């Protein structure tokens, strides 16, 4: 089976390594002809621990004066994999690069620094990155001065770091999710040294504020409100790669959202591995996610949404606040993962099918026009055909309109990795196809119910195939296509839905931007 076919032991054989030096700054070893400076390296045991250490908040400038010219005349490229959290980390790294004088490029042939910001949630994401690293070997032979780095969630896995050390000695820099703020110093070390530099913190450390961010668009922005996860679902690597839950101070979050409002951003997504656990770690105040949303509701920004939430922490106060509407949108992403209570128990999700359905019913009753989307894993160890059928029936009972769907794949280091992966790939594939077919039907039914309704759309861009067709999203995150003027991009228009497709709707403009603003 999948997990048995992977032999990680070969990546831990360092019998050929020679320790050159070791001090308080780490150790330097020579392996396969390359010197490797290990400042710190990942450790699953440390990543698993949840200590009581106080989390400090730092407001220092990450780019010191002597580093502000490091990148003059140089270009950087970041290849990003995975979730919105990774995308947001990339925005921070772009900000750091450009504060050091680097310029962005999409061309690997002229980039001076190439970073792979990686995802560890699924095995195929890791396979893609290792495939890319293989291709980069040729580029490094042609241009040895290029700095090649790997960061993000994969870097937090000991097996990944050791595999890179053994098989990809052309990599120059490895760092993790907890020390992105150290990027300027690590780049300096990589620029002026000939060693591979590894600096991966196993413990999450403090919260670093004031990091620069380079956002790539002026309409939508992501705002981190917390880091880490303490849920330890049996299939998930995130609590190990992202550390324990740490909430940013509300005043810092509110200040960032206010600043984005001043800059003209119109759609804000609050990010966290589990946003509705926000504030549980505060010891000096009684302030939770519902309180934060209530405060953000008062800021003059058109739309505020969040991802992702855990059903276990979705409390009545949050529902009460979201029901106030205004700039708090009615789209709620509520990952269920399975419709079977037995499977949910093996996943350690800490809620039952019935509790999820009751939460969905309560959300619908209290929040006008609530639109629910979800995440689902099929083929989890031990999942029977009957248990999979329970997932199908839950989709309709909960009123799900869209879902991210996945086949289970074992992740080394998680409790589920030790379970028998006893659902065959053929069965997983079949179940995934059936689930996707149902989700397509539910999405089409929901879109059909919108025909004739007038909906507010934030115009995001024009169609790649037809310059006269614009696309945008509703408050509930529905993709909408309509004819219009490209000068409307970045504005709100009112449209009437004319036709339903499975994954988007067609519409006609009722009120153009200038008029829409006049009528409020």
C-alpha positions, 0 to 999 in steps of 0.5 A, spaced: 500 500 500 501 507 499 505 508 505 509 501 505 512 503 498 515 509 501 522 508 504 524 514 508 530 510 511 535 511 506 534 519 507 536 518 514 543 515 512 548 520 514 554 515 515 558 518 509 557 525 513 563 529 516 562 534 522 566 540 520 565 544 526 559 545 531 558 551 536 552 555 538 550 557 531 549 550 529 553 545 526 557 544 519 557 538 516 560 535 509 555 530 505 556 528 498 561 533 497 557 539 499 558 543 506 551 544 509 550 549 515 545 546 520 542 552 524 536 548 526 532 542 523 525 539 524 523 534 529 517 531 530 517 530 537 518 538 538 513 539 533 508 535 537 509 538 543 504 544 546 507 548 551 505 553 556 510 558 554 508 565 553 508 568 546 511 574 545 509 580 539 515 583 536 514 590 532 521 590 530 523 591 522 525 585 519 529 588 514 535 592 517 539 598 514 545 594 512 540 589 508 536 594 504 541 594 499 542 586 498 538 585 492 540 591 488 540 589 481 537 582 483 531 579 481 527 574 485 521 568 483 517 565 488 513 558 486 507 557 491 504 551 492 498 549 497 493 554 501 491 561 502 496 561 508 502 559 503 499 565 498 499 570 504 506 567 506 509 569 499 506 576 500 510 577 506 516 574 502 515 578 496 515 584 501 521 582 504 525 581 498 522 588 495 524 592 501 531 589 500 531 592 493 530 585 489 525 586 483 520 580 481 520 576 475 517 570 472 523 568 468 527 562 471 532 564 466 534 571 469 532 570 477 537 571 482 533 567 487 528 562 486 524 560 492 519 554 492 514 555 498 511 548 499 505 545 501 505 538 505 498 536 506 498 532 500 503 527 497 502 529 490 504 536 492 510 534 495 512 530 489 511 536 484 516 540 488 521 534 488 520 534 480 521 541 480 527 541 484 530 535 479 529 540 473 533 546 477 539 541 477 540 543 470 539 551 471 544 550 477 549 547 472 548 553 467 548 558 472 551 556 479 550 563 482 543 562 482 540 561 490 535 556 490 531 555 496 525 551 499 521 553 504 513 552 507 510 546 510 514 541 507 521 544 510 518 542 517 518 535 515 524 531 517 524 526 512 523 532 506 529 536 509 534 529 509 531 527 502 534 534 500 540 534 503 541 527 500 539 527 493 538 535 492 545 538 494 544 544 489 539 547 494 542 552 497 537 554 503 531 551 507 527 554 512 520 553 515 514 556 516 516 559 523 522 563 521 519 567 515 522 573 518 529 571 518 529 570 510 533 577 509 539 574 514 538 567 511 539 570 504 545 574 506 548 568 509 546 564 502 549 570 498 556 570 501 557 563 503 558 556 499 554 552 504 547 549 504 543 553 509 538 549 513 534 553 519 528 550 520 524 551 527 521 546 530 517 550 535 513 556 533 516 561 537 513 568 537 508 573 533 512 578 528 508 584 526 510 589 521 512 584 516 512 588 509 507 585 504 507 585 497 500 584 495 499 582 487 492 585 486 488 591 489 481 588 490 482 582 495 487 581 500 488 576 505 489 577 513 492 572 518 489 573 524 492 567 527 497 561 526 497 554 528 492 549 530 491 544 536 486 540 533 490 534 531 486 531 526 489 524 525 490 525 517 493 532 518 500 534 518 498 542 519 499 542 527 506 539 526 508 544 520 504 550 523 505 549 530 500 551 536 495 556 536 497 563 537 492 569 536 494 576 533 492 581 538 485 584 535 488 591 535 494 589 530 488 585 526 484 591 526 489 596 524 491 592 518 484 591 516 483 599 516 489 600 512 487 595 507 480 599 507 484 606 506 488 603 500 481 601 497 481 593 498 474 591 497 474 584 499 478 581 505 479 574 507 481 573 514 486 567 515 487 561 520 488 554 520 482 554 525 479 561 525 474 560 530 479 558 535 481 565 535 482 568 542 482 562 546 489 563 547 489 570 550 490 570 558 489 577 559 482 578 555 476 575 554 475 576 546 474 571 541 472 570 534 465 573 534 468 579 538 473 580 532 468 580 527 463 584 530 469 590 531 471 589 523 463 590 522 464 597 523 470 598 518 468 601 512 470 595 507 465 592 503 466 585 504 469 581 510 470 573 509 474 568 513 477 561 512 477 556 514 473 554 520 472 548 525 465 545 526 467 544 533 469 551 535 463 555 531 459 558 537 452 561 538 455 568 539 459 568 532 453 566 528 449 571 532 454 576 529 454 574 522 447 574 522 448 582 523 450 582 515 453 588 513 460 587 510 460 580 513 458 576 508 453 570 508 458 565 505 461 560 510 466 554 509 465 549 514 469 543 513 466 536 514 471 531 512 466 525 512 458 524 513 459 518 518 460 519 525 464 513 525 469 515 520 469 522 524 471 519 530 477 515 527 479 522 524 478 525 531 474 531 529 470 531 535 463 532 533 458 527 530 454 527 523 448 529 527 452 535 531 454 538 524 447 537 521 444 541 527 450 546 526 448 547 519 441 548 520 442 553 526 446 557 521 441 557 516 436 559 521 439 565 523 443 568 517 439 570 511 441 567 505 447 563 508 451 559 503 455 553 505 461 550 502 465 544 505 471 540 505 471 532 504 476 526 504 474 520 501 477 513 502 479 514 509 482 508 513 476 503 514 471 507 510 465 502 508 461 503 502 455 505 507 459 510 511 461 513 504 453 513 502 452 517 509 457 522 506 453 523 500 446 524 504 450 529 508 451 533 502 444 534 501 441 534 508 446 540 510 445 544 503 452 544 501 453 548 494 460 547 493 466 542 496 473 541 495 474 534 495 480 529 496 482 522 496 485 520 502 493 519 502 497 517 508 502 523 511 508 520 515 508 523 522 500 523 523 496 518 527 493 515 521 499 513 517 499 508 522 492 505 520 491 500 515 490 504 508 485 499 506 481 502 501 484 501 494 486 506 490 480 504 485 475 505 490 477 511 492 477 514 485 470 511 484 468 514 490 471 521 489 467 521 482 461 519 485 462 525 490 464 530 485 458 528 480 453 530 486 457 536 488 456 538 481 448 537 481 447 541 488 451 546 485 447 547 479 441 546 483 443 552 487 445 556 481 438 555 478 435 557 484 438 564 483 435 565 476 432 572 476 435 574 482 439 581 482 446 580 485 451 585 487 458 583 484 465 585 485 468 585 478 474 582 478 477 581 470 475 580 463 474 573 460 480 570 457 476 568 451 472 574 450 474 581 452 466 583 452 465 578 458 467 580 465 467 575 471 466 577 478 464 574 485 458 575 489 458 576 496 457 568 497 463 567 492 459 565 486 463 566 480 458 570 475 459 572 468 456 577 464 457 582 458 460 589 460 465 594 460 472 593 462 473 599 465 468 596 471 473 592 473 474 593 481 467 596 481 461 593 484 455 592 479 448 589 480 446 583 475 440 579 474 442 572 473 439 569 467 442 562 466 445 557 471 451 552 469 454 547 474 460 552 476 458 559 475 452 563 473 451 567 467 447 574 468 446 581 465 447 588 468 442 591 471 446 597 474 452 600 472 458 602 477 456 609 477 449 608 478 450 602 483 454 607 488 449 612 487 443 608 489 448 605 495 
